[in-house]
Amino acid sequence: MRRVLSKGWELLAPLTAIGLGLLVFLWNPVPVQTLRNAVFDQYQRWQPRHYKPAPVRIVDIDDESLRRLGQWPWPRTRIAELTARLQNARAAVIAFDIVFAEPDRSSPKAMLDMWRLPEPARTQISHLPDPDEVLADVFGRGKVLLGFALDQRTPSQAQLLPGSLSMSRYVAVGEAARTFVHGFTGVVAAMPTLRARVQGQGALNFVPDADGVVRRVPLLLGAGSALLPSLSAEALRVAQGEKNYVIRSSAMPSLGLEDIRIGRHVVPMTPQGEVWVHFSRPVPERYLPAWKILAPDLPLPDLSGHIVLVGVSAQGLTDMRLSPMGSAMPGVEIHAQMLEQVLTGGGLARPAWVMAIEALVIVAGGALVGWVALGCGAMLSFGVFAAVLAVLWASAWWGFSGVGLLLDPALPTLVLLLAFVLASVLRHISAERRQAWVKQAFSRYVSPNLVTHLITHPQSLELSGKRQECSFVFTDLAGFTSLMEQMDPAKAVTVLNVYLDRMIAIAFAHDGTLDRIVGDAVAIMFSAPVHQADHAQRALDCALAMQRFAAQYLRNLEQRDIAFCKTRIGIHTGEVIVGNFGGPAHFDYRALGDPVNTAARLESANKQLGTLMCVSEATLSGCPQALARPIGQLILPGKLLPLLVFEPLDASTGEQPDLPYQRAYELMRDGDSSARDAFEQLASLRPDDALVRLHVQRLRAGAGGDLIVLAQK
């Protein structure tokens, strides 16, 4: 916790996710609504409402009814006959999911306008009963409801329909409901003749979501300044013989409506006056085909106490609506399912306090996931993230399946995911920065390529070794111990540190690995831990660059009257064991084997040979373009076999192949007696050439060939 709080900028990750989540939560854009509704729909498909027999039936004008009784629209006399038979079946209320907005097109008056008949026939037909009047008379014999449609295309006609649209009274507890419900500007209602004889009228409208799916049924709607009931609300009211709706709004006006009391039923509503419907799967018990009601030879079903909804499902005529179940269903069935839900109990609810819970989950969950992701390891962070999501989704599912509560897990999940990702990315960036700092700091003590290798391959941090061919460069300062006795210690340390720092930097620039520093001596190896196919060339190039720097550094110090030493270098290549050696408490990465000792001996051999750099044939064979002068077959101290050794030439400083020396050396190597004269002549021309002087001394002492035995280290 202290570590996370100490880096306050990292807390911006979860705070940013939480802030964005709350902003989107309050804004509630269409994509978020669609995602939330998709989750709720899936819940319903997993666990649809179990159908319980309820006193609600749909009289369906289906394809079979049209086939038997004729095409739609039916004459009003047939609708009257259907209504009368339903009244005889003792239906509690008959609600038409049909708008009878125009006169019957098959009425005698309409026929007279179409037919050319003699006057006696016209007079006789004009005295026939008007089918609309017949239907109105039948409506007046029982509890019948008519539907009307609200739209946004025509001016509101509510004031033109004197009290005929709303046949009930509204008792408001709290704020007026009209300000919260969905509003419309126009009304398409039934004919005045029919409206005057019915017990109630209700809106047929639904308010689908942005994806066109009907998930809620409005109980109250608005047209102009009027508050109007829906068809299902009116059916419930009239079936109970009630006159009033008791509407209760939230104690906080901004939260809208809470519930509506219709008789003995208290129905929870959304703030906009709608009811969430928990849909069941289609069941045949819900439907009664219209032709069976009208068939004189079939007994009427017992519809005592039933709410009967009359609607159309025939192909091409039906008002099909998308449902959360993933299929389309007639609008009249949506009304029926809502009424079933009210009468049998249960249903779905999304009260206003659920949003407070979701906001709390966004804040608390985002903070927890972000804090853990910032302060803990990847596995623990992901485990906590997964656990929080599991609890969130399990709680949402339990709320739905247990008590019908609609709790949205989708948006909180996105916020938690964003908090986790942002925190993880910031932690990763922070870890990379710390890793880079550690690498930079560690590289002051260990070679950068070794640090990189250990970071990339942490399994290498084990006590083990492997056989590998490597090249080695050993450097030392000639006479530095004696110089230290004469110099001020502080000045000696300063000049030595500058020297060692630059020498090591040159080694690192050639991707060499620092094997060790012993006083003023430096040991560099190549091709470990990372394999380098050109390790011999790298070693030689590194040695030449070191020698160039050492010579220039010495000249610079001499110009400042500071004494310093020349640098001697030995270079060799061979197979060694490289790896971590030591014990469990402490181990070191290094190379073990004879080639390491040989390189050190070659560095020391410079003292006896008079040279500053010795490279073995083994190394030089891997440098096809290198320039070098052969020194001879050296038998190093403690060795039995000779080693062909060369003095490298630096082409970058203008040095050229030394052909005169090469010819003299070949004569000496072959045992030719003229070799002495050849070297004597070179010595006269090059009095400062230490290697020429060495061979002259050897030849004068009676030595022959190029075999040189070094007696001391």
C-alpha positions in Angstrom: 0.0 0.0 0.0 2.8 2.4 0.9 4.6 1.7 -2.3 1.5 2.4 -4.4 0.7 5.6 -2.5 4.2 6.8 -2.9 3.7 6.9 -6.6 0.5 8.9 -6.8 0.7 9.3 -10.6 0.1 5.6 -11.0 -3.2 6.0 -9.2 -4.4 8.0 -12.2 -5.0 4.7 -14.0 -7.9 3.4 -11.9 -9.1 6.9 -11.2 -9.3 7.6 -14.9 -11.2 4.4 -15.5 -13.6 5.1 -12.7 -14.1 8.7 -13.9 -14.8 7.6 -17.4 -17.1 4.8 -16.2 -19.2 7.2 -14.1 -19.4 9.7 -16.9 -20.6 7.0 -19.4 -22.9 5.7 -16.6 -24.6 9.0 -16.2 -24.6 9.8 -19.9 -26.1 6.4 -20.7 -25.5 6.4 -24.5 -27.2 4.1 -26.8 -24.3 1.5 -27.1 -24.3 1.1 -23.3 -28.1 0.7 -23.3 -27.8 -1.9 -26.1 -25.1 -3.8 -24.2 -27.1 -3.7 -21.0 -30.3 -4.9 -22.6 -28.4 -7.7 -24.4 -27.4 -9.0 -21.0 -30.9 -8.8 -19.7 -32.3 -10.5 -22.8 -29.8 -13.3 -22.4 -31.0 -13.8 -18.8 -34.5 -14.2 -20.1 -33.5 -16.7 -22.7 -31.7 -18.7 -20.0 -34.6 -18.5 -17.6 -37.8 -17.4 -19.2 -40.9 -16.9 -17.0 -42.6 -20.1 -16.2 -46.1 -20.0 -17.6 -48.8 -20.2 -15.0 -52.5 -20.4 -16.0 -53.9 -17.0 -15.6 -57.3 -15.5 -16.4 -56.0 -13.9 -19.6 -56.7 -15.1 -23.1 -56.1 -13.9 -26.6 -58.8 -14.3 -29.2 -56.7 -14.5 -32.2 -57.9 -13.5 -35.7 -55.4 -15.9 -37.3 -54.8 -17.2 -40.8 -57.2 -20.1 -40.3 -60.0 -17.8 -39.1 -59.5 -15.7 -42.3 -59.6 -18.8 -44.4 -62.8 -20.0 -42.8 -64.6 -16.6 -42.4 -63.3 -14.3 -45.1 -60.6 -11.8 -45.6 -59.9 -8.8 -43.3 -61.4 -6.4 -42.4 -64.4 -8.3 -41.3 -67.8 -6.7 -41.3 -68.7 -5.0 -38.0 -71.6 -7.3 -37.7 -69.1 -10.2 -37.4 -67.1 -8.3 -34.8 -70.4 -7.7 -33.0 -71.2 -11.4 -33.1 -67.7 -12.3 -31.8 -68.1 -9.8 -29.0 -71.6 -11.1 -28.1 -70.3 -14.7 -27.9 -67.4 -13.6 -25.7 -69.9 -11.8 -23.5 -71.9 -15.0 -23.3 -68.8 -16.8 -22.3 -68.8 -14.5 -19.3 -65.5 -12.7 -20.0 -64.7 -10.1 -17.3 -63.6 -7.6 -19.9 -63.1 -7.7 -23.7 -60.2 -5.5 -24.9 -59.7 -4.9 -28.6 -56.1 -4.5 -29.8 -57.7 -3.0 -32.9 -58.4 0.7 -33.8 -61.9 1.0 -35.4 -61.0 4.5 -36.7 -63.2 4.4 -39.9 -66.8 3.3 -40.6 -67.5 -0.2 -41.9 -66.7 -0.3 -45.6 -69.3 -3.0 -46.1 -72.2 -1.0 -44.4 -75.4 -0.4 -46.4 -74.6 3.3 -46.7 -71.2 2.5 -48.2 -72.8 0.1 -50.6 -75.3 2.7 -51.7 -72.5 5.0 -52.6 -70.9 2.3 -54.7 -73.9 0.7 -56.4 -76.3 2.2 -58.9 -79.7 1.0 -57.8 -83.3 2.0 -58.5 -84.8 4.3 -55.9 -87.0 1.6 -54.3 -84.1 -0.6 -53.7 -82.0 2.2 -52.4 -84.8 3.2 -50.0 -85.1 -0.4 -48.8 -81.3 -0.8 -48.3 -81.0 2.6 -46.5 -83.4 1.3 -43.8 -81.1 -1.6 -43.0 -79.3 -1.5 -39.6 -75.9 0.4 -39.6 -73.2 -2.3 -38.7 -71.3 0.3 -36.6 -74.5 1.0 -34.6 -75.0 -2.8 -34.2 -71.5 -3.1 -32.9 -71.9 -0.1 -30.6 -75.1 -1.7 -29.1 -73.2 -5.0 -28.5 -70.3 -3.0 -26.9 -72.8 -1.4 -24.5 -74.0 -4.7 -23.1 -70.8 -5.5 -21.3 -67.3 -4.5 -20.3 -65.6 -3.7 -23.6 -62.4 -1.7 -24.2 -61.2 -0.1 -27.4 -57.6 0.8 -28.4 -56.2 4.0 -29.8 -52.8 4.8 -31.3 -50.6 7.7 -30.3 -48.3 9.2 -32.9 -46.1 12.2 -33.5 -47.4 13.2 -36.9 -50.7 15.0 -36.3 -51.6 17.7 -33.7 -52.9 16.3 -30.5 -56.7 15.6 -30.6 -57.0 15.0 -26.9 -58.9 18.3 -26.4 -61.2 17.4 -29.3 -62.3 14.1 -27.7 -64.4 15.4 -24.7 -63.4 13.0 -22.0 -63.8 10.0 -24.2 -60.2 8.9 -24.3 -59.6 8.8 -20.5 -62.6 7.2 -18.7 -60.8 7.1 -15.3 -59.5 9.3 -12.6 -55.8 9.7 -11.6 -54.9 10.0 -7.9 -51.3 11.2 -7.7 -49.1 10.7 -4.7 -46.1 13.0 -5.2 -45.2 14.8 -8.5 -47.6 14.7 -11.4 -47.1 11.7 -13.6 -47.5 13.5 -16.9 -44.0 15.1 -16.7 -42.3 11.7 -16.6 -44.2 9.5 -19.1 -43.5 9.2 -22.8 -45.3 11.9 -24.7 -47.0 12.0 -28.1 -48.7 14.8 -30.1 -51.3 12.9 -32.0 -54.1 10.4 -31.4 -55.8 8.0 -33.8 -58.9 6.8 -32.0 -62.0 4.8 -32.7 -65.2 6.2 -34.2 -67.2 8.4 -31.8 -70.2 6.0 -32.1 -68.1 3.1 -30.7 -66.2 5.2 -28.1 -69.4 6.3 -26.6 -70.5 2.8 -25.7 -67.4 1.2 -24.2 -66.2 1.1 -20.6 -62.7 2.3 -21.3 -60.0 3.0 -23.9 -56.3 2.4 -23.8 -53.2 3.2 -25.9 -51.8 0.3 -28.0 -48.4 1.9 -28.2 -45.1 0.4 -27.1 -41.8 2.3 -26.8 -39.1 0.0 -28.1 -35.5 0.4 -27.2 -32.9 1.6 -29.8 -32.5 -1.9 -31.1 -36.3 -2.2 -31.8 -36.9 -4.7 -29.0 -39.9 -4.3 -26.7 -38.8 -5.0 -23.2 -41.2 -2.8 -21.3 -45.0 -2.2 -21.6 -46.1 1.4 -20.7 -49.0 1.7 -18.3 -49.3 5.4 -18.7 -48.6 7.7 -21.7 -49.1 11.3 -22.6 -50.8 13.1 -25.4 -50.6 16.9 -25.2 -51.3 17.7 -21.6 -53.5 14.6 -21.0 -52.4 11.5 -19.1 -53.7 8.4 -20.8 -53.7 4.7 -19.8 -52.5 1.8 -21.9 -54.8 -1.0 -23.1 -53.4 -3.4 -20.6 -53.8 -0.9 -17.7 -57.4 -0.2 -18.7 -58.1 -4.0 -19.0 -56.9 -4.5 -15.5 -58.9 -1.6 -14.2 -62.2 -2.4 -15.9 -61.9 -6.1 -15.0 -61.9 -5.1 -11.4 -64.6 -2.5 -11.7 -62.3 0.3 -10.5 -62.6 4.0 -11.4 -59.2 5.3 -10.2 -55.5 4.9 -10.8 -53.3 5.7 -7.8 -49.9 6.8 -9.1 -47.0 7.2 -6.7 -43.9 9.0 -7.7 -40.5 8.9 -6.0 -39.8 11.0 -2.9 -37.0 12.5 -5.1 -38.8 14.2 -8.0 -35.8 13.6 -10.4 -36.2 9.8 -10.0 -39.7 9.8 -11.7 -42.5 7.3 -11.0 -42.3 4.3 -8.6 -45.6 2.3 -8.9 -49.3 2.4 -9.7 -52.2 0.9 -7.8 -54.9 -0.6 -10.0 -57.5 -2.0 -7.7 -55.9 -4.6 -5.5 -52.7 -4.8 -7.7 -49.7 -2.6 -7.0 -47.5 -2.6 -10.0 -43.9 -1.4 -9.8 -43.0 0.9 -12.7 -40.0 2.5 -14.3 -39.5 6.2 -13.8 -41.3 6.6 -17.2 -44.4 4.6 -16.2 -43.5 1.3 -17.8 -43.4 -2.3 -16.6 -40.5 -4.6 -17.3 -41.9 -7.8 -18.7 -40.5 -11.2 -17.9 -41.4 -13.1 -21.0 -42.4 -16.7 -21.1 -42.1 -19.0 -24.1 -45.1 -19.2 -26.4 -47.8 -21.6 -25.1 -51.0 -22.7 -27.0 -53.1 -22.2 -23.9 -52.8 -18.5 -24.2 -54.6 -18.3 -27.6 -58.2 -19.0 -28.7 -58.7 -18.9 -32.5 -61.5 -16.5 -33.5 -63.2 -19.0 -35.8 -63.7 -21.4 -32.8 -65.5 -18.7 -30.9 -67.8 -18.0 -33.9 -68.4 -21.6 -34.8 -72.1 -22.4 -33.9 -71.4 -26.1 -33.6 -68.6 -25.7 -31.0 -69.2 -25.0 -27.3 -68.1 -21.7 -25.9 -65.1 -21.9 -23.6 -65.6 -20.8 -20.0 -64.1 -17.3 -19.8 -65.6 -16.4 -16.5 -63.4 -13.7 -14.9 -61.0 -13.7 -17.8 -59.5 -10.6 -19.4 -59.9 -11.3 -23.1 -57.7 -9.5 -25.6 -58.8 -9.6 -29.3 -56.0 -9.2 -31.7 -54.8 -10.1 -35.2 -51.9 -12.5 -35.9 -52.6 -13.4 -39.5 -49.7 -13.0 -42.0 -49.5 -9.5 -43.4 -52.0 -8.1 -40.9 -50.3 -8.5 -37.5 -48.4 -6.0 -35.5 -45.3 -8.1 -35.0 -42.8 -6.9 -32.4 -39.3 -8.0 -31.5 -39.1 -9.6 -28.0 -36.1 -10.3 -25.7 -36.7 -14.0 -26.5 -35.0 -13.5 -29.8 -38.1 -13.8 -31.9 -41.1 -11.7 -33.0 -44.5 -11.9 -31.4 -47.8 -10.1 -31.9 -48.2 -6.9 -30.0 -51.4 -8.3 -28.4 -49.4 -11.1 -26.8 -47.0 -8.6 -25.2 -50.0 -7.0 -23.5 -51.2 -10.5 -22.5 -47.9 -11.5 -21.0 -47.7 -8.3 -19.0 -51.2 -8.9 -17.6 -50.3 -12.5 -16.8 -47.2 -11.3 -14.9 -49.3 -8.9 -12.8 -52.0 -11.4 -12.0 -49.7 -14.3 -11.1 -46.9 -12.4 -9.4 -43.3 -12.2 -10.1 -41.9 -10.2 -13.0 -38.8 -8.0 -13.3 -37.9 -4.7 -11.7 -35.1 -2.2 -12.0 -35.7 0.3 -9.2 -33.8 3.5 -9.0 -31.6 2.3 -6.1 -30.1 -0.3 -8.4 -28.3 2.4 -10.2 -26.7 3.5 -7.0 -25.5 0.0 -6.5 -24.0 -0.1 -10.0 -22.3 3.2 -9.4 -20.9 1.9 -6.1 -19.6 -1.2 -7.9 -17.9 0.9 -10.5 -16.2 3.0 -7.9 -15.3 0.3 -5.3 -14.6 -2.4 -7.9 -12.5 -0.2 -10.1 -10.5 1.1 -7.1 -9.9 -2.5 -5.8 -8.9 -3.9 -9.2 -6.7 -0.9 -10.0 -5.0 -0.9 -6.6 -4.2 -4.6 -6.7 -3.0 -4.4 -10.3 -0.6 -1.6 -9.3 0.7 -3.1 -6.2 0.7 -6.9 -6.8 2.1 -9.4 -9.2 0.4 -10.4 -12.5 -1.1 -13.7 -11.3 -2.5 -12.2 -8.1 -3.8 -9.1 -9.9 -5.5 -11.2 -12.6 -6.9 -13.6 -9.9 -8.5 -10.7 -8.0 -9.8 -9.2 -11.2 -11.4 -12.5 -12.2 -12.8 -13.0 -8.7 -14.4 -9.6 -8.7 -15.9 -10.2 -12.1 -17.2 -13.6 -10.9 -18.8 -12.1 -7.9 -20.3 -9.3 -10.0 -21.9 -11.6 -12.6 -23.0 -14.2 -10.0 -24.7 -11.5 -8.0 -26.4 -10.1 -11.1 -27.6 -13.5 -12.1 -28.8 -14.3 -8.6 -30.7 -11.1 -8.5 -32.4 -11.9 -11.8 -33.1 -15.6 -11.2 -34.0 -15.2 -7.5 -36.0 -12.0 -7.2 -36.3 -10.7 -10.7 -33.9 -7.8 -10.1 -32.2 -6.3 -13.2 -28.7 -5.5 -12.1 -26.4 -4.4 -15.0 -23.0 -6.2 -14.8 -21.9 -5.1 -18.3 -20.9 -1.5 -17.8 -19.1 -2.2 -14.5 -17.3 -5.1 -16.2 -16.0 -2.7 -18.9 -14.9 -0.2 -16.2 -13.2 -2.9 -14.2 -11.5 -4.2 -17.4 -10.4 -0.7 -18.2 -9.0 -0.1 -14.7 -7.2 -3.4 -14.8 -5.7 -2.8 -18.2 -4.7 0.8 -17.5 -3.2 -0.1 -14.1 -1.4 -3.1 -15.6 0.0 -1.0 -18.5 1.2 1.6 -16.1 2.7 -1.1 -13.8 4.4 -2.6 -16.9 5.8 0.8 -17.9 6.9 1.5 -14.4 8.5 -2.0 -14.2 10.3 -1.3 -17.5 11.6 2.0 -16.1 12.7 0.3 -12.9 14.2 -2.5 -14.9 16.0 -0.1 -17.1 17.3 1.8 -14.0 18.4 -1.5 -12.4 20.0 -2.5 -15.7 21.8 0.8 -16.0 22.9 0.6 -12.3 23.8 -3.1 -12.5 25.8 -2.5 -15.7 28.2 -0.4 -13.7 29.2 -3.6 -12.0 28.4 -6.2 -14.6 28.6 -6.2 -18.4 25.5 -4.8 -20.1 25.2 -7.8 -22.4 25.4 -10.1 -19.3 22.7 -8.0 -17.6 20.5 -8.2 -20.7 21.1 -11.9 -21.0 20.1 -12.5 -17.4 17.0 -10.4 -17.7 16.0 -12.2 -20.8 17.0 -15.6 -19.5 16.6 -15.6 -15.7 17.1 -19.3 -15.7 20.7 -18.6 -16.3 21.0 -17.6 -12.7 21.9 -21.1 -11.7 25.2 -22.8 -10.6 26.1 -24.4 -13.8 28.5 -24.2 -16.8 28.7 -25.1 -20.4 31.5 -25.7 -22.8 32.0 -22.9 -25.3 34.7 -21.4 -27.6 35.4 -17.8 -26.5 38.0 -15.1 -27.0 39.8 -13.3 -24.2 41.5 -9.9 -23.9 43.8 -9.3 -20.9 45.2 -5.8 -20.2 47.7 -4.6 -17.6 49.7 -1.4 -16.9 53.4 -1.9 -17.0 55.0 -0.8 -13.7 51.9 0.6 -12.2 52.7 -0.8 -8.7 56.0 1.1 -8.6 54.3 4.2 -9.9 51.7 4.0 -7.1 54.6 4.3 -4.6 55.7 7.6 -6.1 52.2 9.2 -6.8 49.8 10.9 -4.5 47.2 8.2 -3.8 44.2 10.5 -4.6 45.7 11.5 -8.0 46.6 7.9 -8.7 43.1 6.7 -8.0 41.7 9.5 -10.2 43.8 8.8 -13.3 43.3 5.0 -12.8 39.5 5.4 -12.6 39.4 7.4 -15.8 41.6 4.9 -17.5 39.6 1.9 -16.3 36.2 3.5 -17.1 37.3 4.2 -20.7 38.8 0.8 -21.2 35.7 -0.9 -19.9 33.5 1.4 -22.1 35.5 0.3 -25.2 35.0 -3.4 -24.2 31.2 -2.8 -23.8 31.1 -1.0 -27.1 32.4 -4.2 -28.7 29.8 -6.3 -26.8 32.5 -7.8 -24.6 31.7 -9.2 -21.2 33.7 -7.9 -18.2 35.2 -11.0 -16.6 37.0 -9.2 -13.8 39.1 -6.2 -12.7 42.1 -6.9 -10.6 43.8 -3.6 -9.6 44.9 -2.0 -12.9 44.3 -5.2 -14.9 41.1 -5.9 -16.9 39.9 -9.2 -18.3 37.3 -9.2 -21.1 35.7 -12.2 -22.8 33.7 -12.5 -26.0 31.0 -15.0 -27.0 29.7 -15.4 -23.5 27.0 -15.4 -22.3 25.6 -14.6 -25.7 27.1 -16.5 -28.6 29.0 -14.3 -31.1 30.1 -16.0 -34.3 32.8 -13.3 -34.9 34.1 -13.3 -31.3 37.8 -13.5 -32.4 37.4 -10.4 -34.6 35.6 -8.6 -31.9 38.4 -9.4 -29.4 41.1 -8.1 -31.7 39.2 -5.0 -32.7 38.5 -4.3 -29.0 42.2 -4.8 -28.1 43.4 -2.4 -30.9 40.8 0.2 -29.7 42.0 -0.2 -26.2 45.6 0.3 -27.2 44.8 3.4 -29.2 43.1 4.9 -26.2 45.8 3.9 -23.8 48.5 5.5 -26.0 46.5 8.7 -26.4 45.7 8.8 -22.7 49.3 8.4 -21.8 50.3 11.3 -24.1 47.6 13.5 -22.6 48.8 12.8 -19.1 52.4 13.4 -20.0 51.5 16.8 -21.4 50.1 17.6 -18.0 53.2 16.3 -16.3 51.4 13.3 -14.8 53.3 10.1 -14.9 51.5 7.0 -16.1 52.2 3.6 -17.6 52.0 1.8 -21.0 49.3 -0.8 -21.5 50.2 -4.4 -22.3 47.5 -6.7 -23.9 47.2 -10.4 -24.5 44.6 -12.0 -26.8 43.8 -15.7 -27.1 40.9 -17.9 -28.2 40.0 -21.4 -27.1 37.3 -23.7 -25.6 36.4 -23.0 -22.0 33.7 -23.7 -19.4 31.5 -20.6 -18.9 28.8 -20.2 -16.4 28.0 -19.3 -12.7 30.6 -20.6 -10.3 30.6 -20.3 -6.5 28.1 -21.4 -3.9 24.5 -20.8 -3.0 25.3 -17.7 -1.1 27.4 -16.0 -3.7 28.5 -16.9 -7.2 30.2 -15.2 -10.2 29.8 -15.5 -13.9 33.1 -16.3 -15.5 35.1 -18.7 -17.7 37.4 -21.5 -16.6 40.0 -23.2 -18.7 43.5 -23.1 -20.1 42.7 -20.5 -22.8 42.0 -18.0 -20.0 45.4 -18.6 -18.4 47.0 -18.5 -21.8 45.6 -15.0 -22.6 46.9 -13.8 -19.2 50.3 -15.3 -20.0 50.4 -13.6 -23.4 49.8 -10.2 -21.7 52.7 -10.9 -19.4 54.9 -12.1 -22.2 54.9 -8.6 -23.6 57.3 -7.6 -20.8 60.0 -10.1 -22.1 59.3 -9.6 -25.7 59.4 -5.8 -25.6 56.0 -5.6 -27.3 52.7 -4.1 -26.1 50.3 -6.6 -27.6 50.4 -10.3 -28.3 47.7 -12.3 -30.1 47.7 -16.0 -30.6 47.3 -17.8 -33.9 44.0 -19.3 -32.6 42.5 -15.8 -32.4 44.1 -14.5 -35.6 42.8 -17.4 -37.6 39.3 -15.9 -37.0 40.3 -12.5 -38.3 41.0 -13.0 -42.1 41.6 -9.3 -42.8 43.8 -8.6 -39.8 47.4 -7.3 -40.1 50.0 -8.8 -37.8 53.7 -9.6 -37.5 54.7 -13.1 -36.3 56.6 -13.1 -33.1 57.5 -16.7 -32.9 56.7 -20.1 -31.4 56.4 -19.2 -27.7 56.6 -21.7 -24.9 54.9 -19.8 -22.1 55.8 -20.3 -18.5 54.3 -23.5 -17.2 53.6 -24.8 -20.7 55.1 -27.6 -22.7 53.8 -27.0 -26.2 54.7 -23.9 -28.3 52.1 -21.4 -29.3 52.5 -19.3 -32.5 52.1 -15.7 -31.4 51.8 -12.4 -33.4 52.0 -8.7 -32.9 48.9 -7.0 -34.3 49.2 -4.0 -36.6 46.6 -1.3 -36.5 45.4 -0.4 -40.0 43.3 2.4 -38.6 46.4 4.3 -37.6 48.0 3.9 -41.0 50.2 0.8 -40.3 50.9 -1.3 -43.4 52.0 -4.9 -43.7 55.7 -5.2 -42.6 57.1 -7.1 -45.6 60.8 -6.7 -44.8 60.2 -8.0 -41.3 58.1 -10.9 -42.7 61.0 -11.9 -45.1 63.5 -11.8 -42.3 61.3 -13.8 -40.0 60.7 -16.5 -42.6 64.5 -16.8 -43.1 64.9 -17.2 -39.3 62.0 -19.7 -39.1 63.6 -21.8 -41.9 67.0 -21.8 -40.1 68.7 -19.8 -42.9 72.0 -18.3 -41.8 71.2 -15.1 -43.6 68.4 -14.3 -41.1 70.9 -12.6 -38.8 72.1 -10.2 -41.5 68.5 -9.5 -42.5 67.5 -8.6 -38.9 70.8 -6.6 -38.4 69.9 -4.5 -41.4 66.4 -3.9 -40.1 67.8 -3.0 -36.6 70.0 -0.3 -38.2 66.9 1.1 -39.9 64.6 0.7 -37.0 66.5 1.2 -33.7 63.2 1.6 -31.7 61.6 -1.6 -33.1 61.5 -3.8 -30.0 60.6 -7.0 -31.8 63.5 -6.6 -34.3 65.8 -5.9 -31.4 64.6 -9.1 -29.7 65.4 -11.3 -32.6 68.8 -9.6 -33.2 69.7 -10.4 -29.6 68.5 -14.0 -30.0 70.4 -14.6 -33.2 73.6 -13.0 -31.8 73.3 -15.3 -28.8 73.3 -18.3 -31.2 69.6 -19.1 -31.2 68.1 -20.5 -34.3 64.5 -20.8 -35.6 61.5 -19.0 -34.2 61.1 -21.1 -31.0 61.2 -18.8 -27.9 61.1 -20.2 -24.4 59.9 -17.8 -21.8 61.4 -18.7 -18.4 59.3 -16.4 -16.2 55.9 -14.9 -16.0 
